[in-house]
């Protein structure tokens, strides 16, 4: 009888040991599974676009979304409708959603500074794309060299008008870095040149309809000019429409961006040239580098995107 009790006691001890071991094993498996699940979670990134009424920025968004899908990244894109107040609201919304990195294509380089500072306070790193921020801590800026592009446009325009004559400049949104930089490069090319006179320099806010209206007004006030440089293709195409209506078909028009409509206008001979950016690559690079930031990697402070002159 004593032997039986002793045997049962030993058996129970062994059973308890087995159960205890199984329990430990189960706990480790559960922990490992949770860790694996956490690692599988994709980064959450936010992107704020200045406007989706402009094909250039639609292409930028498409490039960003394509790269996000390729990387398995959760990307939330919001449209600011060219409104700095809406831009700030979009950034606040994305931070509330828990994005790890913000990509901002600013509506205005000055106005966005306070928005960038707000993101800095919330410890959310910021990447700017195409247009810079004139304040706040920006980890990385991705853009074409707009100064070089403006200079390229000016030099080409001078060549096409034979080195002399009256010319017109149609500027983008006042305060936008692209406006400032493209204008700076353009003036580096034309200022001080003998026989060259800038007879008008007006803003049309990067908008096609406004480009049309501004060009109509310039034609009425001073119709004697040989060339036009518009800070983007949308304004150039608007100006082109006004010039056609006024039967000024010999005026040389140069745009900037390399959008599909502008390239078609160049190929048809209506526009002389466009300085081509790569908005899809800008969008792609912004997401690629935001993903690296979210993973704790370091990225370059400035990432240039190549420009090229498209002419017939």
SEGUGU-874125 format. One record per residue: residue in three letters; x, y, z of N, C-alpha, C in turn. Coordinates in steps of 0.2 Angstrom, whole numbers, padded with zeros to 4 digits, always signed. Example, Ala and Ser with C-alpha at 12.3 -4.5 7.8 and 13.67 -1.06 7.14 Angstrom:
2
ALA+0066-0028+0039+0062-0022+0039+0066-0016+0039;SER+0064-0011+0035+0068-0005+0036+0064+0000+0039;
END
This chain:
312
UNK+0004-0006+0000+0000+0000+0000+0004+0006+0000;UNK+0010+0006+0004+0014+0012+0005+0018+0013-0002;UNK+0019+0007-0005+0023+0008-0012+0018+0011-0017;UNK+0011+0009-0016+0006+0012-0021+0006+0020-0020;UNK+0005+0022-0014+0005+0029-0012+0011+0033-0015;UNK+0017+0030-0013+0023+0033-0016+0023+0033-0023;UNK+0021+0028-0027+0021+0028-0034+0016+0034-0037;UNK+0010+0034-0033+0006+0040-0036+0009+0047-0034;UNK+0012+0047-0029+0015+0054-0027+0020+0056-0032;UNK+0024+0051-0034+0030+0052-0039+0026+0054-0046;UNK+0021+0050-0047+0018+0051-0054+0015+0058-0054;UNK+0012+0060-0048+0009+0067-0048+0014+0072-0049;UNK+0020+0071-0046+0025+0076-0046+0028+0077-0053;UNK+0028+0071-0057+0030+0071-0064+0025+0075-0068;UNK+0019+0074-0067+0014+0077-0071+0014+0084-0070;UNK+0015+0087-0063+0015+0094-0062+0021+0097-0065;UNK+0026+0093-0066+0032+0096-0069+0031+0097-0076;UNK+0028+0092-0079+0027+0092-0086+0022+0098-0088;UNK+0017+0099-0084+0012+0104-0085+0015+0111-0084;UNK+0020+0112-0079+0023+0118-0078+0028+0120-0084;UNK+0031+0115-0087+0035+0116-0092+0031+0118-0098;UNK+0026+0114-0099+0021+0116-0105+0019+0123-0105;UNK+0017+0125-0098+0015+0132-0097+0020+0137-0099;UNK+0026+0136-0097+0032+0141-0099+0032+0141-0106;UNK+0032+0135-0110+0033+0135-0117+0027+0139-0120;UNK+0021+0138-0118+0016+0142-0121+0017+0150-0120;UNK+0019+0152-0114+0020+0159-0113+0025+0162-0118;UNK+0031+0158-0119+0036+0161-0123+0033+0161-0130;UNK+0029+0156-0133+0027+0156-0139+0022+0162-0140;UNK+0018+0164-0135+0013+0169-0136+0017+0176-0136;UNK+0022+0177-0132+0026+0183-0132+0030+0184-0139;UNK+0032+0178-0142+0036+0179-0148+0031+0180-0154;UNK+0025+0178-0153+0020+0179-0158+0018+0187-0158;UNK+0017+0190-0152+0015+0197-0152+0021+0201-0154;UNK+0027+0199-0153+0033+0203-0156+0033+0203-0163;UNK+0031+0197-0166+0031+0196-0173+0026+0200-0176;UNK+0020+0200-0173+0014+0204-0175+0016+0212-0175;UNK+0020+0214-0170+0021+0221-0169+0026+0223-0175;UNK+0031+0219-0177+0036+0220-0182+0032+0220-0189;UNK+0027+0216-0189+0023+0216-0196+0019+0222-0197;UNK+0018+0226-0192+0014+0232-0193+0018+0237-0197;UNK+0014+0240-0202+0017+0245-0207+0018+0252-0203;UNK+0023+0256-0206+0023+0263-0204+0017+0267-0206;UNK+0015+0272-0202+0010+0276-0204+0012+0283-0206;UNK+0012+0285-0212+0014+0291-0214+0009+0296-0216;UNK+0010+0302-0215+0005+0307-0218+0008+0312-0223;UNK+0004+0313-0228+0006+0318-0233+0001+0323-0234;UNK+0003+0330-0234-0001+0335-0235+0001+0339-0242;UNK-0004+0339-0247-0003+0341-0253-0006+0348-0254;UNK-0002+0353-0257-0005+0360-0258-0011+0360-0261;UNK-0012+0357-0267-0018+0357-0271-0018+0351-0275;UNK-0024+0348-0276-0025+0343-0281-0029+0345-0288;UNK-0029+0352-0288-0032+0355-0294-0027+0356-0300;UNK-0021+0355-0298-0015+0355-0302-0012+0348-0304;UNK-0012+0347-0311-0010+0340-0312-0003+0338-0310;UNK+0001+0343-0309+0008+0342-0306+0008+0338-0299;UNK+0003+0341-0295+0003+0338-0288-0001+0332-0288;UNK-0006+0331-0293-0009+0324-0293-0004+0319-0295;UNK+0001+0321-0300+0006+0316-0301+0011+0314-0295;UNK+0012+0320-0292+0016+0319-0286+0013+0314-0281;UNK+0006+0315-0280+0002+0311-0275+0002+0303-0278;UNK+0001+0303-0284+0001+0296-0287+0008+0292-0286;UNK+0014+0296-0287+0020+0293-0286+0021+0291-0279;UNK+0019+0295-0274+0019+0294-0267+0015+0287-0265;UNK+0009+0287-0268+0005+0281-0266+0007+0275-0269;UNK+0010+0275-0275+0013+0269-0278+0019+0267-0274;UNK+0023+0271-0272+0029+0269-0267+0026+0266-0261;UNK+0021+0269-0258+0019+0267-0251+0016+0260-0252;UNK+0013+0259-0258+0010+0252-0259+0016+0247-0260;UNK+0021+0249-0263+0027+0245-0264+0030+0243-0258;UNK+0030+0248-0253+0034+0247-0247+0029+0244-0242;UNK+0023+0243-0243+0018+0241-0238+0017+0246-0232;UNK+0017+0252-0234+0017+0258-0229+0010+0261-0229;UNK+0007+0262-0224+0000+0266-0223+0001+0273-0224;UNK-0001+0276-0230+0000+0283-0231-0007+0286-0232;UNK-0008+0292-0228-0014+0295-0228-0012+0302-0231;UNK-0016+0304-0237-0015+0310-0241-0021+0315-0240;UNK-0019+0321-0238-0024+0326-0237-0023+0332-0242;UNK-0028+0335-0244-0028+0341-0249-0029+0347-0245;UNK-0024+0352-0246-0025+0359-0243-0029+0364-0247;UNK-0030+0362-0253-0034+0367-0257-0031+0374-0258;UNK-0024+0374-0258-0020+0380-0258-0022+0385-0252;UNK-0024+0382-0247-0026+0386-0241-0022+0385-0235;UNK-0018+0390-0232-0013+0388-0227-0017+0386-0220;UNK-0023+0389-0219-0027+0387-0214-0029+0380-0214;UNK-0031+0378-0220-0033+0371-0221-0027+0366-0220;UNK-0021+0369-0223-0015+0365-0222-0013+0363-0215;UNK-0014+0368-0210-0013+0368-0203-0018+0362-0200;UNK-0024+0363-0202-0029+0358-0200-0028+0351-0202;UNK-0025+0350-0208-0023+0344-0211-0018+0341-0206;UNK-0013+0345-0205-0007+0342-0201-0009+0340-0194;UNK-0014+0344-0191-0016+0343-0184-0020+0336-0184;UNK-0024+0335-0190-0028+0329-0191-0023+0323-0191;UNK-0018+0324-0195-0014+0318-0196-0010+0316-0190;UNK-0008+0321-0186-0004+0320-0180-0009+0316-0175;UNK-0015+0318-0175-0020+0315-0171-0021+0308-0173;UNK-0021+0306-0179-0021+0300-0182-0015+0295-0180;UNK-0010+0299-0178-0004+0295-0176+0001+0293-0181;UNK+0002+0298-0186+0007+0297-0191+0014+0298-0188;UNK+0018+0294-0190+0025+0294-0188+0030+0299-0191;UNK+0028+0301-0197+0032+0306-0201+0027+0310-0205;UNK+0028+0316-0206+0024+0321-0210+0028+0323-0216;UNK+0024+0322-0222+0027+0325-0229+0023+0331-0230;UNK+0026+0336-0231+0022+0343-0232+0024+0346-0239;UNK+0019+0347-0244+0020+0351-0250+0017+0357-0248;UNK+0021+0362-0246+0018+0368-0243+0014+0373-0248;UNK+0008+0376-0246+0005+0381-0250+0009+0387-0250;UNK+0012+0389-0245+0016+0395-0244+0022+0394-0240;UNK+0028+0395-0242+0034+0394-0238+0034+0398-0231;UNK+0032+0404-0231+0031+0407-0225+0026+0405-0220;UNK+0020+0404-0223+0014+0402-0219+0015+0395-0216;UNK+0019+0391-0219+0019+0384-0217+0024+0383-0211;UNK+0028+0389-0210+0033+0388-0204+0030+0387-0197;UNK+0024+0390-0196+0021+0389-0189+0018+0382-0189;UNK+0016+0379-0195+0013+0372-0195+0019+0367-0194;UNK+0025+0369-0197+0031+0364-0196+0033+0364-0188;UNK+0033+0370-0185+0034+0371-0178+0030+0367-0174;UNK+0023+0367-0176+0018+0363-0172+0020+0356-0172;UNK+0022+0353-0178+0024+0346-0179+0030+0345-0175;UNK+0035+0350-0174+0041+0349-0170+0039+0348-0163;UNK+0034+0352-0161+0032+0352-0154+0029+0345-0152;UNK+0026+0342-0157+0023+0336-0156+0027+0330-0157;UNK+0034+0332-0159+0039+0327-0160+0038+0322-0166;UNK+0035+0325-0171+0033+0322-0177+0038+0325-0183;UNK+0043+0321-0185+0047+0324-0190+0044+0326-0197;UNK+0047+0331-0200+0044+0334-0206+0049+0333-0212;UNK+0046+0331-0218+0049+0331-0224+0045+0336-0228;UNK+0049+0341-0232+0045+0345-0236+0047+0343-0244;UNK+0042+0344-0248+0043+0342-0255+0041+0347-0260;UNK+0045+0349-0265+0044+0354-0270+0045+0361-0267;UNK+0041+0363-0262+0042+0369-0259+0045+0369-0252;UNK+0049+0373-0251+0053+0373-0244+0048+0377-0239;UNK+0050+0376-0232+0047+0380-0227+0052+0385-0224;UNK+0050+0391-0223+0055+0396-0221+0054+0397-0213;UNK+0055+0391-0210+0055+0391-0203+0053+0384-0200;UNK+0055+0383-0194+0054+0376-0191+0059+0371-0193;UNK+0059+0366-0190+0064+0361-0191+0062+0355-0196;UNK+0065+0356-0202+0063+0351-0207+0069+0346-0208;UNK+0067+0340-0207+0073+0335-0208+0076+0334-0215;UNK+0071+0335-0220+0074+0334-0227+0069+0338-0231;UNK+0073+0341-0236+0069+0344-0242+0070+0341-0248;UNK+0065+0339-0252+0066+0335-0258+0063+0340-0264;UNK+0067+0342-0269+0065+0347-0274+0070+0347-0279;UNK+0067+0349-0285+0072+0351-0291+0075+0357-0289;UNK+0081+0359-0292+0084+0365-0291+0081+0370-0295;UNK+0076+0374-0292+0072+0379-0296+0076+0385-0298;UNK+0081+0387-0295+0085+0392-0297+0088+0390-0304;UNK+0091+0384-0304+0094+0382-0310+0089+0381-0316;UNK+0083+0379-0314+0078+0378-0319+0076+0385-0322;UNK+0075+0390-0317+0073+0397-0319+0079+0400-0324;UNK+0085+0399-0322+0090+0401-0326+0090+0398-0333;UNK+0089+0391-0333+0089+0387-0339+0083+0390-0344;UNK+0077+0392-0341+0072+0394-0345+0074+0401-0348;UNK+0077+0405-0344+0079+0412-0346+0084+0412-0352;UNK+0089+0408-0351+0094+0407-0356+0091+0405-0363;UNK+0086+0400-0362+0083+0397-0368+0078+0402-0371;UNK+0075+0406-0367+0070+0411-0370+0074+0417-0374;UNK+0080+0419-0371+0084+0424-0374+0087+0421-0381;UNK+0089+0415-0381+0091+0412-0387+0086+0412-0393;UNK+0079+0410-0390+0074+0410-0395+0072+0416-0398;UNK+0073+0422-0394+0071+0428-0397+0076+0432-0400;UNK+0082+0429-0400+0088+0432-0404+0092+0436-0400;UNK+0091+0436-0393+0096+0439-0388+0093+0446-0387;UNK+0088+0449-0390+0085+0455-0388+0078+0456-0389;UNK+0074+0460-0385+0067+0461-0386+0064+0462-0379;UNK+0058+0464-0379+0054+0464-0373+0051+0457-0371;UNK+0051+0456-0365+0049+0449-0362+0044+0450-0356;UNK+0040+0445-0355+0035+0445-0349+0037+0439-0344;UNK+0036+0441-0338+0037+0435-0333+0030+0435-0329;UNK+0027+0428-0329+0021+0427-0325+0023+0423-0319;UNK+0023+0426-0313+0025+0423-0307+0020+0418-0304;UNK+0022+0414-0300+0018+0409-0296+0015+0412-0290;UNK+0013+0408-0285+0010+0411-0279+0016+0415-0275;UNK+0014+0421-0273+0019+0425-0269+0020+0422-0263;UNK+0027+0421-0261+0029+0418-0255+0031+0411-0255;UNK+0029+0408-0261+0031+0401-0262+0038+0400-0264;UNK+0042+0396-0261+0049+0395-0263+0050+0394-0270;UNK+0046+0390-0273+0047+0389-0280+0046+0396-0284;UNK+0042+0400-0282+0041+0406-0286+0047+0410-0285;UNK+0050+0411-0279+0056+0415-0277+0062+0412-0281;UNK+0063+0405-0281+0069+0402-0284+0069+0402-0291;UNK+0063+0401-0294+0062+0401-0302+0063+0408-0304;UNK+0060+0413-0301+0061+0420-0303+0069+0422-0302;UNK+0072+0420-0297+0079+0422-0296+0083+0419-0301;UNK+0082+0413-0303+0086+0410-0309+0085+0413-0315;UNK+0079+0415-0316+0077+0418-0323+0080+0425-0323;UNK+0080+0429-0318+0083+0435-0318+0091+0435-0318;UNK+0094+0430-0316+0101+0429-0317+0103+0428-0324;UNK+0098+0425-0328+0099+0424-0335+0098+0431-0339;UNK+0093+0435-0337+0091+0440-0341+0093+0447-0339;UNK+0094+0448-0333+0096+0455-0330+0102+0457-0333;UNK+0102+0464-0335+0109+0467-0337+0110+0465-0344;UNK+0106+0461-0348+0107+0460-0355+0105+0466-0359;UNK+0110+0468-0364+0108+0473-0368+0103+0472-0373;UNK+0098+0476-0374+0093+0475-0378+0087+0471-0376;UNK+0087+0469-0369+0082+0465-0366+0079+0469-0361;UNK+0072+0469-0361+0068+0473-0357+0062+0469-0354;UNK+0062+0468-0347+0056+0465-0344+0050+0470-0343;UNK+0045+0470-0348+0040+0475-0347+0034+0473-0343;UNK+0034+0467-0340+0029+0465-0335+0031+0459-0331;UNK+0029+0459-0325+0031+0453-0321+0025+0453-0315;UNK+0020+0449-0317+0014+0448-0313+0013+0441-0310;UNK+0009+0441-0305+0008+0434-0302+0001+0431-0304;UNK+0001+0425-0306-0005+0421-0307-0006+0415-0303;UNK-0003+0415-0298-0004+0410-0292-0003+0402-0295;UNK+0001+0401-0300+0001+0394-0303-0005+0392-0306;UNK-0010+0396-0308-0016+0394-0310-0017+0395-0317;UNK-0020+0391-0321-0021+0391-0328-0026+0397-0330;UNK-0031+0398-0327-0036+0403-0328-0034+0410-0326;UNK-0030+0410-0321-0027+0416-0319-0021+0418-0324;UNK-0018+0413-0326-0013+0415-0331-0016+0418-0338;UNK-0022+0415-0340-0025+0418-0345-0027+0425-0344;UNK-0030+0426-0338-0032+0433-0337-0026+0438-0336;UNK-0021+0436-0333-0015+0441-0332-0012+0442-0339;UNK-0012+0437-0344-0009+0438-0350-0014+0443-0354;UNK-0020+0442-0354-0025+0446-0357-0024+0454-0355;UNK-0023+0455-0349-0022+0461-0346-0015+0464-0349;UNK-0010+0460-0349-0004+0463-0351-0004+0464-0359;UNK-0007+0460-0363-0008+0461-0370-0012+0468-0371;UNK-0017+0470-0367-0020+0476-0368-0016+0482-0366;UNK-0012+0481-0361-0008+0487-0358-0002+0488-0362;UNK+0001+0483-0364+0008+0483-0368+0009+0477-0372;UNK+0006+0477-0378+0006+0471-0383+0013+0470-0386;UNK+0018+0474-0385+0024+0474-0389+0029+0469-0385;UNK+0029+0463-0386+0034+0458-0383+0035+0452-0387;UNK+0041+0449-0386+0043+0443-0390+0043+0437-0386;UNK+0043+0437-0379+0044+0431-0376+0040+0431-0369;UNK+0038+0425-0367+0035+0424-0360+0038+0419-0356;UNK+0040+0420-0350+0042+0414-0346+0037+0414-0340;UNK+0033+0408-0339+0028+0407-0334+0032+0402-0329;UNK+0031+0404-0322+0034+0400-0317+0031+0392-0317;UNK+0025+0391-0320+0023+0384-0321+0020+0383-0327;UNK+0018+0377-0329+0015+0375-0336+0008+0378-0336;UNK+0004+0377-0330-0003+0379-0330-0003+0386-0332;UNK+0001+0391-0329+0000+0398-0331+0003+0399-0338;UNK+0007+0395-0341+0010+0396-0347+0004+0394-0352;UNK+0001+0388-0351-0005+0386-0355-0010+0391-0355;UNK-0012+0394-0349-0017+0400-0349-0015+0406-0353;UNK-0008+0407-0353-0005+0413-0357-0006+0411-0364;UNK-0004+0405-0366-0004+0403-0373-0011+0404-0376;UNK-0016+0402-0372-0023+0403-0374-0025+0411-0376;UNK-0023+0415-0371-0024+0422-0372-0020+0425-0379;UNK-0014+0422-0379-0010+0424-0385-0013+0422-0392;UNK-0016+0416-0392-0019+0414-0398-0025+0418-0399;UNK-0029+0420-0394-0035+0424-0395-0033+0430-0398;UNK-0027+0433-0396-0025+0440-0398-0021+0439-0405;UNK-0021+0433-0408-0017+0432-0414-0010+0434-0413;UNK-0007+0432-0407+0000+0434-0406+0004+0427-0406;UNK+0004+0423-0412+0006+0417-0412+0014+0416-0412;UNK+0017+0422-0413+0024+0421-0414+0028+0422-0407;UNK+0024+0424-0402+0027+0425-0395+0030+0418-0393;UNK+0036+0418-0390+0039+0412-0388+0037+0411-0380;UNK+0034+0405-0379+0032+0404-0372+0036+0398-0369;UNK+0038+0399-0363+0042+0394-0360+0039+0393-0353;UNK+0037+0387-0351+0034+0385-0345+0039+0381-0340;UNK+0036+0378-0335+0040+0375-0330+0036+0369-0327;UNK+0038+0363-0327+0036+0357-0323+0036+0351-0328;UNK+0035+0352-0334+0035+0346-0339+0029+0342-0338;UNK+0023+0345-0337+0017+0341-0337+0015+0339-0344;UNK+0010+0334-0344+0008+0331-0350+0005+0336-0355;UNK+0001+0341-0353-0002+0346-0357+0003+0350-0360;UNK+0008+0352-0356+0013+0356-0358+0018+0353-0364;UNK+0019+0347-0362+0024+0343-0367+0020+0342-0374;UNK+0014+0341-0373+0010+0340-0379+0010+0347-0383;UNK+0009+0353-0379+0010+0359-0383+0016+0361-0386;UNK+0022+0358-0383+0028+0359-0385+0029+0355-0392;UNK+0027+0349-0392+0027+0344-0397+0023+0347-0403;UNK+0017+0350-0402+0013+0353-0407+0016+0360-0410;UNK+0021+0362-0406+0024+0369-0408+0021+0375-0405;UNK+0016+0374-0401+0012+0380-0398+0017+0383-0393;UNK+0020+0379-0389+0024+0381-0383+0032+0380-0386;UNK+0036+0384-0384+0043+0383-0386+0047+0378-0382;UNK+0045+0378-0375+0049+0373-0371+0045+0373-0364;UNK+0047+0368-0360+0045+0368-0353+0051+0365-0349;UNK+0053+0367-0343+0058+0364-0339+0055+0359-0335;UNK+0057+0353-0337+0053+0347-0334+0056+0345-0327;UNK+0051+0344-0323+0052+0341-0316+0050+0334-0316;UNK+0051+0331-0311+0048+0324-0310+0044+0323-0304;UNK+0038+0325-0304+0034+0325-0298+0032+0318-0296;UNK+0032+0313-0300+0031+0307-0298+0037+0304-0294;UNK+0043+0306-0296+0049+0304-0292+0049+0308-0286;UNK+0047+0314-0286+0047+0318-0279+0043+0314-0274;UNK+0037+0312-0276+0032+0309-0272+0035+0302-0269;UNK+0038+0299-0274+0041+0292-0272+0046+0293-0267;UNK+0051+0298-0269+0057+0299-0264+0054+0301-0257;UNK+0049+0305-0257+0047+0308-0250+0044+0302-0246;UNK+0041+0297-0249+0038+0291-0245+0044+0287-0243;UNK+0048+0286-0248+0054+0281-0247+0058+0284-0241;UNK+0059+0290-0241+0063+0293-0235+0060+0294-0229;UNK+0053+0295-0229+0049+0295-0223+0049+0289-0220;UNK+0048+0283-0224+0048+0276-0221+0055+0275-0218;UNK+0060+0277-0221+0067+0276-0217+0067+0280-0210;UNK+0064+0286-0210+0064+0290-0204+0060+0286-0199;UNK+0054+0284-0201+0050+0280-0196+0053+0274-0193;UNK+0058+0271-0197+0062+0265-0195+0068+0267-0191;UNK+0069+0274-0190+0075+0276-0186+0081+0277-0190;UNK+0081+0277-0196+0086+0278-0200+0088+0285-0202;UNK+0094+0287-0204+0095+0294-0205+0095+0295-0213;UNK+0093+0301-0215+0092+0302-0222+0096+0309-0223;UNK+0097+0310-0230+0100+0317-0232+0096+0323-0230;UNK+0099+0328-0229+0095+0334-0227+0092+0337-0233;UNK+0095+0337-0239+0093+0339-0246+0093+0333-0251;UNK+0088+0332-0254+0088+0327-0260+0086+0331-0266;UNK+0091+0332-0271+0089+0335-0277+0086+0330-0282;UNK+0081+0333-0286+0078+0329-0292+0080+0333-0298;UNK+0082+0329-0303+0085+0331-0309+0080+0335-0313;UNK+0082+0340-0317+0078+0344-0321+0081+0343-0329;UNK+0076+0344-0333+0078+0344-0340+0074+0349-0345;UNK+0077+0351-0350+0073+0356-0355+0070+0351-0360;UNK+0063+0352-0360+0060+0349-0366+0058+0354-0371;UNK+0061+0353-0377+0059+0357-0383+0058+0353-0389;UNK+0055+0356-0394+0054+0352-0400+0061+0352-0404;
END
